[in-house]
C-alpha cells in the first residue's frame, strides 16, 4: 500500500515505525528537514520537505497514485485542507485527518463528507483518551480494556496478584472455578517477556495477563486473577481541557466528581457547563488544596493536563496522601513504561490510543478493530470472515487447520449475538467476527491475507 503521512510528530513518527516493516511504501512529509532525515536514516521510507496542504508538496510525495493519505500535523486546519487538496486534485481514495478541536468535532456530521470537507475518517485523540479512561473506571483493576464486535467481547489486561483465585494454578483450572463462564487467556507477559499460554501454564503473581471474554463476564474473570476491587465512586480530575471536561461530563451522573483547573476563566466556564461536578480553581500540586478536598478519600486521581511533569508530580503527591488509584496522561511515549507501576498505577498515552485507531483504517482485509499493545510490538485484531470454502482461507475450517503465523492465536469468535471462545475444533463461518492476538506484529500481512477472500482460491 502506498501511504503518505503528513506530520512527523509523535503520532506520525510512531505510525511510520509501525507500518514501514509491513511491505508498505511510506512517504513522510514535514516542514522540518532535520527531523525527516533522522527517520530516513533509521527506516526504509521516502521523505518530502514542505507544507502538507500545498498541492506541489503532495505531488512530490506521490499523491497522484497514493492509496492513503494520513494527515496528523499539529494543525487541524492543515489536516483538513490537505484532505481537500488530495480529493480535489489527486482523487486520493482514502483520507484520514487528526482533528483535535471540539469546535470541529461538534459539527462533524455536517462538515466531513465529500460535498464539504472530504475527510473519510476522523481521528480525535481527546475523544479516544476520554473513552479509554472511562473503560478503565468501569472495570476497576484493569490495565487495558479493548472492546470488539460493538462491545460484545472484550480483551482485558490485568496484573495477577496474590489473592487471585487462579494465581499459583494452571490455566486449565479456570473451567473448574467458572463452569458456566467461558474465557480464554490470549497472552501472558512475565517480567516483560511474552509467554504463549497453554492449559498447563501456571499463573504467577505479577504476570500481566490478557484474557478475552464476553463483556458481561469480564468482572467475574478478573476476580480469578486479583482480588476484585470495589467500584470507583469518588473521582478527582486535574485539568479542565477537552479530556478533563469530557471525562467529568461522562462520569458526573454516576460518580462524585471534583475537577481542579489552574485557569480561573476556564474554571468558571466549566462550573457553568458541568451540572454535578465540583470545580475548583487551583494547583493540584498544592498539598494544602488536596488536604482540603480530602484527596485521601479519592478512589481515582486522574491527572490530564498538557504538562507531563505536572501530571506525574501531582499524582505521586496524591498517592502518598492516600488516593487509592492514580491515572496519568503522558504525552512523551518514553515516559509511559518508566512511570507506570509504582505510585502511578496507570500511565495513559494519547499517541498509543491514536495509533490503534489509525491502524484500524490502514489494515487490509475486512479488519474492523486494531489495538496496538506492548509498546507497539503486539496487536489485537478483529477481522470479519467473508466468502465460502472455495473463496476463503478460513471459512469452513476448524481453527486447528488454519495456518496461523507464528505467535498468533485466535481468542474468540462473535457469531451474531453469541460470543464463542475459540477452541481447536471451532469452525469459522462466513460473517464471523474473529478476535486474534499477535505477539509479533511483523506477521500482520499474513493475517490480512488470510481474511481476504479471493475468487482464485481453491
C-alpha positions in Angstrom: 0.0 0.0 0.0 1.3 3.5 -0.9 0.8 5.7 2.2 1.6 9.4 2.7 1.9 10.6 6.3 1.7 14.3 6.9 3.4 15.4 10.1 6.3 13.7 11.9 5.4 14.4 15.4 4.9 11.6 18.0 1.8 10.2 16.2 3.1 10.5 12.6 6.6 9.1 13.6 5.2 6.2 15.6 2.7 5.3 12.9 5.6 5.2 10.3 7.5 2.9 12.6 4.5 0.6 12.9 3.9 0.5 9.1 7.3 0.6 7.5 8.1 -3.1 8.0 4.8 -4.3 6.5 5.5 -4.1 2.8 4.1 -0.6 2.6 5.5 2.3 0.5 5.7 5.1 3.1 6.4 8.8 2.4 6.8 11.2 5.3 6.0 14.9 4.8 7.0 17.7 7.2 8.4 21.2 7.2 11.5 20.2 9.3 14.2 18.6 7.2 16.4 17.6 10.1 13.5 15.6 11.7 12.7 13.9 8.4 16.3 12.9 7.8 16.6 11.2 11.2 13.7 9.0 10.2 15.2 8.3 6.8 18.4 7.2 8.4 16.5 4.6 10.5 13.9 3.3 8.1 13.3 2.4 4.5 11.0 5.3 3.5 10.8 8.4 1.4 10.8 12.0 2.8 9.5 15.3 1.4 10.2 18.6 3.0 7.2 21.1 2.6 3.8 22.1 3.8 1.5 19.1 3.7 -1.5 21.1 2.4 0.3 22.5 -0.6 -0.6 20.7 -3.9 3.0 20.8 -5.2 4.2 19.2 -1.9 1.6 16.4 -2.2 2.6 15.9 -5.9 6.2 15.4 -4.9 5.1 13.0 -2.2 3.4 10.8 -4.8 -0.3 11.8 -4.2 -1.2 11.0 -7.8 -1.1 7.3 -7.2 -1.3 7.1 -3.4 -3.7 4.7 -1.7 -4.0 6.5 1.6 -3.3 10.0 3.0 -2.9 10.3 6.8 -2.8 13.9 7.9 -1.6 14.2 11.6 0.1 17.5 11.7 -0.4 19.7 14.8 -2.9 21.9 12.9 -6.5 20.8 12.4 -6.8 23.3 9.5 -3.7 21.9 7.7 -5.0 18.4 8.0 -8.5 19.3 6.6 -7.1 21.3 3.7 -4.6 18.5 2.9 -7.5 16.1 2.6 -9.4 18.6 0.4 -6.4 19.0 -1.9 -5.8 15.2 -2.1 -9.5 14.7 -3.0 -9.9 17.6 -5.5 -6.6 17.4 -7.3 -5.3 13.9 -6.9 -8.5 11.8 -6.2 -6.8 10.0 -3.4 -9.1 7.1 -2.4 -8.8 7.3 1.4 -8.1 10.3 3.6 -7.7 10.4 7.3 -7.3 13.5 9.4 -6.5 14.1 13.1 -9.0 16.7 14.4 -8.4 17.9 17.9 -10.7 20.9 18.3 -14.1 20.3 19.9 -15.4 23.1 17.8 -14.9 21.0 14.6 -15.9 17.6 16.2 -19.2 19.0 17.4 -20.2 19.6 13.7 -18.6 16.5 12.2 -21.8 15.2 10.6 -22.3 18.5 8.7 -18.7 19.1 7.8 -16.9 15.9 6.9 -18.3 14.4 3.7 -17.4 14.7 0.0 -19.6 17.7 -0.6 -17.8 19.8 2.0 -14.6 18.7 3.8 -13.8 15.3 2.1 -12.3 13.5 5.1 -13.1 9.8 5.1 -12.1 9.1 8.7 -11.6 11.5 11.6 -9.3 10.7 14.5 -9.9 12.7 17.6 -7.2 11.9 20.3 -9.1 13.7 23.0 -12.3 11.6 22.5 -10.2 8.4 22.2 -8.4 9.1 25.5 -11.7 10.1 27.3 -13.4 6.9 26.2 -10.3 4.8 27.2 -10.2 6.3 30.7 -13.9 5.7 31.1 -13.5 2.0 30.4 -10.7 1.7 33.0 -13.1 3.3 35.5 -15.8 0.9 34.6 -13.5 -2.1 35.3 -11.5 -1.3 38.5 -8.2 -3.1 38.4 -7.9 -3.4 34.6 -4.7 -2.1 32.9 -6.3 -2.0 29.5 -9.8 -2.7 28.2 -10.4 -3.3 24.4 -13.8 -3.9 23.0 -14.7 -5.9 19.9 -17.8 -6.6 17.9 -19.6 -3.5 19.0 -18.8 -4.2 22.7 -20.0 -7.8 22.8 -16.5 -9.2 23.6 -13.6 -7.6 25.5 -9.9 -8.2 25.7 -8.7 -7.1 29.1 -5.2 -6.8 30.5 -4.8 -7.2 34.3 -1.9 -7.7 36.7 -2.2 -11.0 38.6 -1.9 -10.5 42.3 -1.7 -12.8 45.4 -5.3 -13.2 46.5 -6.5 -14.0 42.9 -8.0 -17.5 42.9 -6.1 -18.6 39.8 -2.7 -17.4 40.9 -0.4 -20.4 41.5 -2.7 -22.6 39.5 -2.8 -23.8 35.9 -5.0 -22.0 33.4 -7.0 -25.2 32.8 -8.4 -24.8 36.3 -10.4 -21.8 35.2 -13.2 -24.1 34.0 -13.4 -25.7 37.4 -13.8 -22.3 39.1 -16.2 -20.9 36.5 -18.1 -23.8 34.9 -20.7 -21.6 33.4 -18.4 -18.9 32.0 -16.1 -19.4 29.0 -13.0 -17.3 28.7 -9.6 -17.6 27.0 -6.2 -16.4 28.1 -4.7 -14.9 25.0 -1.2 -14.0 26.2 0.9 -13.6 29.3 3.8 -11.3 29.8 6.2 -12.4 32.6 8.9 -9.9 33.5 8.2 -8.1 30.3 8.6 -11.2 28.1 5.8 -12.9 26.2 4.6 -16.5 27.2 2.3 -18.3 24.9 -0.3 -19.8 27.3 -1.4 -23.4 27.3 -3.7 -25.3 29.7 -0.7 -26.3 31.9 0.7 -22.8 32.2 0.7 -21.7 35.8 -0.3 -18.1 36.5 2.3 -16.3 38.7 1.9 -13.2 40.8 2.9 -10.1 38.8 2.1 -11.7 35.5 0.4 -9.3 33.0 -2.5 -11.4 31.7 -4.5 -10.7 28.6 -7.8 -12.5 28.6 -10.8 -12.4 26.3 -14.4 -12.9 27.4 -18.0 -12.0 26.8 -18.1 -8.4 28.1 -20.8 -9.3 30.6 -18.4 -11.7 32.3 -15.3 -9.5 32.5 -15.5 -8.7 36.2 -16.0 -12.4 37.1 -12.9 -13.4 35.2 -10.9 -10.5 36.7 -11.7 -11.9 40.2 -9.8 -15.1 39.3 -6.6 -13.1 38.8 -6.8 -10.5 41.5 -8.9 -9.6 44.5 -11.8 -7.7 42.9 -11.7 -4.0 43.6 -14.7 -2.1 44.7 -16.5 0.1 42.2 -14.9 3.6 41.9 -17.2 6.3 43.2 -15.1 9.4 44.2 -13.2 10.8 41.2 -10.7 13.7 41.3 -9.7 15.1 37.9 -6.8 17.5 37.3 -7.0 19.6 34.2 -10.1 21.2 32.6 -9.1 20.8 28.9 -11.1 18.7 26.4 -10.2 15.4 28.1 -10.8 16.5 31.7 -14.1 18.3 30.9 -15.3 15.5 28.7 -14.5 12.9 31.3 -16.2 14.8 34.0 -19.3 15.1 31.8 -19.4 11.4 31.3 -18.9 10.5 34.9 -20.8 13.1 36.9 -24.2 11.4 36.8 -23.0 8.2 38.5 -19.9 9.4 40.4 -18.9 12.1 42.8 -16.5 14.2 40.7 -14.2 17.0 41.6 -12.2 18.9 39.0 -9.2 21.1 39.6 -8.3 23.7 36.9 -5.5 26.3 37.2 -7.1 28.9 34.9 -9.8 31.0 36.7 -11.6 31.8 33.5 -11.7 28.2 32.4 -12.7 27.0 35.9 -15.7 29.5 35.9 -16.8 28.3 32.4 -16.6 24.7 33.5 -18.6 25.3 36.6 -21.4 26.6 34.3 -21.1 23.7 31.8 -21.0 20.8 34.3 -24.1 20.1 36.3 -22.9 17.8 39.2 -19.1 18.3 39.2 -17.5 20.5 41.8 -15.0 22.7 40.0 -12.0 24.3 41.9 -9.5 26.9 40.7 -6.1 25.9 41.9 -2.8 23.9 41.5 -3.1 20.1 42.0 0.5 20.0 43.3 -0.6 22.2 46.3 -0.7 19.9 49.2 -3.0 22.2 51.2 -5.6 22.2 48.4 -5.5 18.4 48.2 -5.9 18.1 52.0 -8.8 20.5 52.0 -10.5 18.5 49.3 -9.9 15.2 51.1 -7.8 13.5 48.5 -7.3 10.6 50.9 -11.0 9.7 50.2 -10.5 9.7 46.5 -10.9 6.4 44.6 -9.2 7.6 41.5 -7.0 10.6 41.0 -6.8 11.4 37.2 -4.2 14.0 36.0 -4.9 15.0 32.4 -3.2 18.4 31.9 -0.9 19.0 28.9 2.1 19.0 31.2 3.6 15.5 31.8 5.8 16.6 34.7 2.9 18.3 36.5 0.7 15.3 35.9 3.3 12.9 37.3 4.2 15.0 40.4 0.6 15.8 41.4 -0.4 12.1 41.0 2.6 11.0 43.1 1.6 13.5 45.8 -2.0 12.4 45.8 -1.0 8.7 46.1 1.3 9.5 49.1 -1.6 11.4 50.7 -3.9 8.4 50.4 -5.6 8.4 47.0 -6.5 4.8 46.2 -5.6 4.8 42.5 -3.8 7.2 40.2 -4.0 7.6 36.4 -1.8 10.0 34.5 -1.8 11.3 30.9 1.7 11.1 29.4 2.4 12.8 26.1 6.0 11.5 25.8 5.9 7.8 25.0 9.3 7.2 26.6 7.8 8.1 30.0 4.8 5.7 29.9 6.6 2.5 30.9 9.1 4.4 33.0 6.5 5.7 35.5 3.7 3.1 35.5 3.6 0.6 38.3 4.8 2.5 41.4 2.8 5.5 42.7 1.5 5.9 39.2 -0.9 3.0 38.7 -1.8 3.6 35.1 0.0 5.8 32.6 -2.1 6.7 29.5 -0.5 7.6 26.2 -2.7 9.5 23.7 -0.3 8.5 21.0 -0.9 4.8 21.5 -4.6 5.3 21.6 -4.4 7.3 18.3 -2.1 4.8 16.6 -4.6 2.0 17.4 -7.4 4.0 15.8 -5.3 4.8 12.8 -4.2 1.2 12.3 -7.9 0.1 12.1 -8.2 2.1 8.9 -4.8 1.1 7.4 -5.1 -2.7 7.7 -6.1 -4.6 4.6 -8.8 -7.3 4.5 -12.0 -6.7 6.5 -10.3 -5.7 9.7 -12.5 -3.6 11.8 -10.6 -3.1 15.0 -6.9 -2.9 15.8 -5.3 -2.3 19.2 -1.6 -1.7 19.5 -0.2 -3.4 22.6 3.1 -3.7 24.5 4.8 -0.6 23.0 3.5 -1.5 19.6 5.2 -4.9 19.4 1.9 -6.8 19.7 -1.5 -6.3 18.3 -5.1 -7.4 18.9 -7.2 -7.5 15.8 -10.9 -8.1 15.0 -11.4 -9.4 11.5 -14.6 -10.4 9.7 -14.6 -13.7 7.7 -16.1 -13.4 4.3 -16.7 -15.8 1.4 -17.2 -19.5 1.5 -15.0 -22.7 1.5 -14.0 -22.1 -2.1 -13.0 -18.4 -1.8 -11.8 -18.1 1.8 -8.7 -19.4 3.6 -10.6 -19.5 6.9 -14.4 -20.1 6.3 -15.4 -23.7 6.8 -12.2 -24.6 8.5 -11.6 -25.6 12.1 -9.1 -23.4 13.9 -6.6 -26.2 14.2 -6.5 -26.4 10.4 -5.9 -22.7 9.8 -2.3 -21.8 9.0 -1.8 -19.0 11.5 1.5 -17.1 11.6 4.0 -17.8 14.5 2.9 -16.3 17.8 -0.7 -15.7 16.6 -3.7 -17.1 18.4 -7.5 -16.8 17.8 -9.1 -15.9 21.1 -12.8 -15.7 20.4 -15.4 -15.7 17.7 -18.5 -13.5 17.8 -21.4 -15.0 15.7 -24.4 -12.8 15.7 -25.1 -12.0 19.4 -23.1 -15.1 20.6 -19.6 -14.9 21.9 -17.7 -18.2 21.4 -14.3 -18.9 22.9 -12.0 -20.3 20.3 -11.1 -24.0 20.6 -9.2 -26.2 18.1 -12.4 -27.7 16.8 -14.2 -24.4 16.3 -15.2 -23.9 12.7 -15.2 -20.4 11.3 -18.3 -19.4 9.4 -18.9 -16.5 7.0 -19.6 -13.2 8.7 -18.0 -14.3 12.0 -16.1 -11.6 13.8 -12.7 -13.3 14.7 -10.5 -11.9 17.5 -6.8 -12.6 17.0 -3.8 -11.8 19.2 -0.4 -11.3 17.6 2.7 -11.5 19.8 4.8 -10.1 16.9 3.1 -7.6 14.6 5.6 -8.3 11.7 3.2 -11.2 10.7 0.3 -8.8 10.2 0.4 -9.0 6.4 -0.1 -12.8 6.7 -3.2 -12.3 8.9 -4.5 -9.8 6.4 -4.1 -12.2 3.5 -6.0 -14.9 5.5 -9.0 -12.7 5.7 -9.0 -11.5 2.1 -11.4 -13.8 0.1 -10.3 -14.4 -3.5 -12.2 -15.9 -6.4 -8.9 -17.7 -7.4 -8.6 -19.5 -4.0 -9.2 -23.3 -4.1 
